[in-house]
């Protein structure tokens, strides 16, 4: 049976590659080990709270699989070298950890549901870690996790809900300082603000927010991220970066809500390298020095015919110092003027707007009243595949090298350094040739904490000119040898004009013509680079020959890329850890068969995605 896989899903492949899973701890300790306190039937403790009461610095509380009708509170702090850790051995369901008033506490791998408290989790201790938990349908009416401690870290968590309280429910409320919240999934969910952020020097990074809807009769105005001046508080030096907000199947959700309420310490937010898809509410800028850099906004602003709103509001708003640069704005179909893309009030000063790309959705036509220094009005931005929500830039994109150099923006959403060419590109992705970069097309599944290191492939991201068609189905492959041990994590393929439908991926070991991965079904259409990850990374041995294959598609003509390439007349390498022999591009007319024939040095532009074993440690 063939399994169907989706285009390059970086967090998913990382979970498989590193042995991590959402909702499960990365490392489960064993009962009987030193400093282990075990909870469960027949164990030392019958309740989690009893173990928490006894836990000392350096202890790990291991909870056996089961459902525990508890809301647990901590009793004492760990230390920097000896934290207190709560983790699981199997699937564990609890109500919540409701009071974490102590320092150096780690909570890893629980499912939390049904606490029915106004605030589900109050975290006042410093240096806390919330890792790999599934939190859902909590019954909270005020906040899900409110964090007033400093140096908090949250990663790998998934929050979702099927009901809402009928009013705004923040999921993460960050009130302390120097915290990092990354690689979490929020959604599907009702009536929520994904993040409310106060304090200073907090980073919200690489999270996946999606499918946010309102409950029946709800009065909630839902926000991806929000802050507001209250009781002499502060919110400054905040970074919101590399996040994916996909609400194309949701209700009204605002990109951003900020107001200072005459408080001078609400200022200096950096919002960069984010992708917003189908987010119908605008970004409300009401605090000083908001830097909105290198974001991609697609099908945005439908609800109020507005995307960026630097608003006047006496006693509430001061948007002075705002900078909107290097963004790509593709507004919803009801927005036809530049004033609906960026609306700037009259009360702020020193506002800078430049080097932004604006085009109407679908037609790519210009908007009226365009006024953007060094910007681009209209024209196809040449996304890799907007229909598949892949907003990487093709090598022919007019957004390439049209941005301005920006302090603090050193890389793109994939982690690719900026600039790759003579200048910064516009949008969240530095131009990589339409999915040529094998990392992080959208949308991702629940994220995990790591970033895929040192990915290698073959062939650059330039356009390939050359197509063939004879109405026959072919297995088209590329033979290669890694020079070091490592893992095959996926495949890149250049599609020909007219090519469409399902294709089949297979990975062969040449020495015995053994199929070691596949068949896997993928779907792509049109010319340009496409990248797909294997469902499971495949271990490859140094100096062993392998062949990666992508079949022709379902189009009647059976189009495929074929170029008589002088490079195929001799052996070569990618300049890294991948080599290939003479006539490395191979084919077979037997569907599902091992390809071993070559034709006049033709190159079919199939390539492996490879990670050396040494780079995964």
KEKE-825587 format. One record per residue (C-alpha): residue in one letter; x, y, z. Coordinates in steps of 0.25 Angstrom, whole numbers, plus 5000, padded with zeros to 4 digits. Layout:
N
AXYZ/...
//
This chain:
617
X500050005000/X500550144997/X500450255007/X500250395004/X501150505009/X501050655009/X502150755005/X503350775014/X502850785028/X504050825036/X503550805051/X502950665047/X504150615042/X504950675053/X504050595063/X504350465056/X505850505054/X506050535069/X505050435075/X504150545080/X502650545080/X501650655085/X501050615098/X502150515102/X503450545110/X504750545102/X505350465113/X504550375123/X505350335135/X505150195142/X504550155155/X505650115165/X506750215160/X507350305170/X506450435172/X505250375165/X503950385172/X502850295165/X501350315165/X500350215161/X499650085165/X500650005173/X501650115173/X502250195184/X501250305183/X499750285179/X499550435176/X500450535168/X500250635179/X500750545190/X502050525181/X502050685179/X502050695194/X503250605196/X504050655184/X505450715187/X506350785178/X506950695167/X505750595168/X504850545156/X503450515159/X503050405149/X501550385147/X501050245142/X500050245131/X498650275135/X497650385139/X497850465151/X496750555156/X497750655162/X498150805161/X499550795166/X500350905173/X501750915175/X502350915189/X503850955188/X504851005178/X505850935171/X507250995167/X507951035154/X508750905155/X507650815162/X506250855157/X505050775161/X504450705149/X503050655147/X502950555135/X502150435130/X502350285127/X501250265117/X499950345115/X499550425127/X498350515128/X498150615140/X497350745142/X498550835143/X499750885150/X499051005156/X500051075165/X501551075161/X502051175172/X503451115172/X504751135164/X505351025154/X504150945152/X503950865139/X502650805135/X502850705123/X501850615115/X500550625122/X499150635116/X498350745124/X496850755123/X495550795130/X496150875142/X494950975141/X495751085148/X495751235144/X497251225143/X497651085139/X499151105142/X499851215151/X501351215149/X502051305158/X503351235160/X504551275152/X505351185142/X504151095139/X503950995127/X502650955121/X503050845111/X502250755101/X500850765108/X499550745102/X498550855108/X497150855104/X495650885108/X496150935121/X494851005125/X495751135128/X494951265127/X496051365130/X497451305126/X498051175122/X499451195126/X499851325133/X501351335135/X501851445144/X503151375147/X504451415140/X505351335130/X504151245127/X504251145115/X503151075108/X503250985096/X502550865089/X501250895095/X499850885088/X498650955093/X497250935086/X495850945090/X494450915085/X493751015094/X494051155099/X493651245110/X492951345101/X493951455104/X495451475102/X496251355108/X497751375107/X498551245105/X499951295109/X500051415118/X501451455119/X501651555130/X503051535134/X504451565128/X505451485119/X504451375115/X504451295102/X503251225097/X503451155084/X503051035075/X501651025081/X500350995074/X499051075078/X497851025071/X496750995067/X496251075078/X495051165082/X495051305088/X496551315090/X497651415090/X498851335087/X499851425094/X499751545103/X501151595106/X501651685117/X502951705124/X504251725116/X505151645107/X504251535104/X504251455091/X503051385084/X503651295073/X503251195063/X501851165068/X500751105060/X499351185062/X498251135054/X496751115052/X496251215063/X494751225064/X493751295072/X492751215081/X491251245078/X490851385083/X492351405088/X492751555090/X494251515089/X495151595080/X496251495077/X497651535075/X498951465071/X499751545081/X499251665090/X499751765100/X499151885107/X499551985117/X499051945131/X499351985145/X500652045142/X501151925135/X502151905124/X502351835111/X503651865104/X504751795096/X503751685091/X504051595079/X502951525071/X503651455060/X503651325051/X502251295054/X501151235045/X499751295047/X498751215038/X497351255040/X496851225026/X495751135033/X495551225045/X494751345049/X495151485052/X496551485058/X497351615059/X498851605055/X499251695066/X498551785077/X499451885085/X499052015093/X499952085102/X498852155111/X499852275113/X500952175119/X502352205113/X502852065116/X501952005105/X502952015093/X503951945085/X503351825079/X503951745067/X502951665058/X503751595048/X503851475038/X502451435041/X501451375031/X499951415033/X498951335024/X497451375024/X497551465036/X496351555035/X496651655046/X497651765045/X498951795052/X498651905062/X499851985065/X499652075078/X501052065084/X502352135081/X503452075072/X502751955066/X503651895055/X502851815046/X503951755037/X503951645026/X502551585029/X501751515018/X500251545019/X499351465010/X497851485008/X497851585020/X496951685026/X495651645020/X494751675033/X495051825033/X495651845019/X496951875026/X498251805029/X499251905036/X498552015045/X499352115052/X498252175060/X497952305067/X497452295081/X497552405091/X498152345104/X498152205097/X499052205085/X500452265082/X500952195069/X502152285068/X503452225062/X502652115055/X503452045043/X502751965033/X503851905023/X504151785014/X502751725016/X501951655005/X500451695006/X499451614998/X498151675003/X496751605003/X495951624991/X495051744997/X496351824998/X496651904986/X497352034991/X498652054998/X497952115010/X497351985013/X498751915013/X499452025022/X498652135029/X499452235037/X498752325046/X499152475049/X499652475063/X500952395062/X502252445058/X503552385051/X502752275044/X503552205033/X502852115022/X503752065011/X504051945002/X502751875003/X502151784992/X500651804990/X499751724980/X498351684979/X498051544982/X497851454970/X498051554959/X499251614965/X498751754960/X499251884967/X498451954977/X498052104976/X498652214984/X500052144985/X501052214993/X502252134998/X503652184996/X504452074988/X503151984989/X502551904978/X501051914974/X500551794966/X501051684959/X501251534962/X502151514974/X502551384969/X502251304981/X502651154981/X501151104982/X500151204989/X499051104987/X499851004995/X500151115005/X501651115001/X502151255001/X503551234998/X504051324986/X504351264973/X505751304967/X504951394957/X504151474968/X504251624967/X504251624982/X505651574982/X506751674986/X505751784987/X505751805002/X506551895011/X507651845021/X506951845035/X507651835048/X507351715056/X506751635044/X507951545041/X507151425035/X505851385030/X504751295035/X505551175031/X506751215038/X507451255024/X508351375026/X508051505020/X508351545010/X508551435000/X508751534988/X509151674987/X508051724997/X507051675006/X505751605000/X504351645003/X503451555011/X503751445022/X504651365013/X505951405006/X505851354992/X506151204991/X505651164978/X504251114981/X504351014991/X505750984988/X506151005002/X505650875009/X505250935022/X503950985027/X502951015016/X501551035022/X500750995029/X501450915040/X500850815049/X501150835064/X502550885066/X503650835074/X504850895080/X506050875071/X506450925057/X506850835046/X508350855045/X509250845032/X508250805022/X508950765009/X508450744995/X508850744980/X508650854969/X508451004972/X507151074972/X507251134958/X506151114948/X506250984939/X505951004924/X505550874917/X504350784917/X504050654911/X502750574908/X502450444901/X501150404908/X501850294915/X502050274930/X503450264935/X504250244948/X505250354948/X506350354958/X507750404962/X508850314968/X509750374979/X510650334990/X510850405003/X512250415008/X511850405022/X510750335030/X509450405031/X508050415028/X507150425016/X506050525020/X505350555007/X505450584992/X505450704983/X504950704969/X504750804958/X503450804952/X503250824937/X502150924931/X500850844929/X501250734939/X500250704950/X499550604959/X500050494968/X501550454967/X502250334974/X503550344982/X504450224984/X505750214990/X506650094986/X507950034991/X508750004979/X509549884983/X508449784984/X507349874977/X506549874990/X505449974993/X505750045006/X504650155006/X503350164999/X502550164991/X502050294996/X501050384988/X501250534987/X500450634978/X501050754971/X500750834958/X501450934950/X502850964947/X503850994958/X504550934970/X503750844980/X504250784992/X503650665001/X504050595013/X504050445015/X503050405026/X504250345034/X505750385032/X506550265026/X507950235031/X508950235020/X510350175020/X511550255015/X512050215001/X510850124998/X510150154985/X508650194986/X507550244976/X506450344979/X505250334969/X504050424966/X503150364956/X502450444945/X501050494949/X499650474945/X499550574933/X499250514920/X500450564913/X501350504925/X502250634925/X503550634932/X504850714933/X505950664924/X507250734921/X508450684913/X509350724924/X510950724922/X511050704937/X510550554935/X511650524927/X512650514939/X512550484953/X512350604963/X511850654976/X511050764983/X512250814990/X511850755003/X511550605007/X510850554994/X511550504982/X510950444969/X511550364957/X511550374942/X510150374937/X509550384951/X508150424945/X507450284942/X506150234937/X505250114936/X504050084928/X503549984938/X502650054948/X503150014962/X504449964956/X505849994960/X506350094950/X507750074944/X507750124929/X508250264925/X507950344912/X508950434906/X509450504919/X508050544922/X507750604936/X506350594941/X506650684953/X506250584965/X507150604977/X507250554991/X507150635004/X508250585013/X508650615028/X510050565032/X510050475045/X511050565051/X510150695050/X508950625057/X509650605070/
//
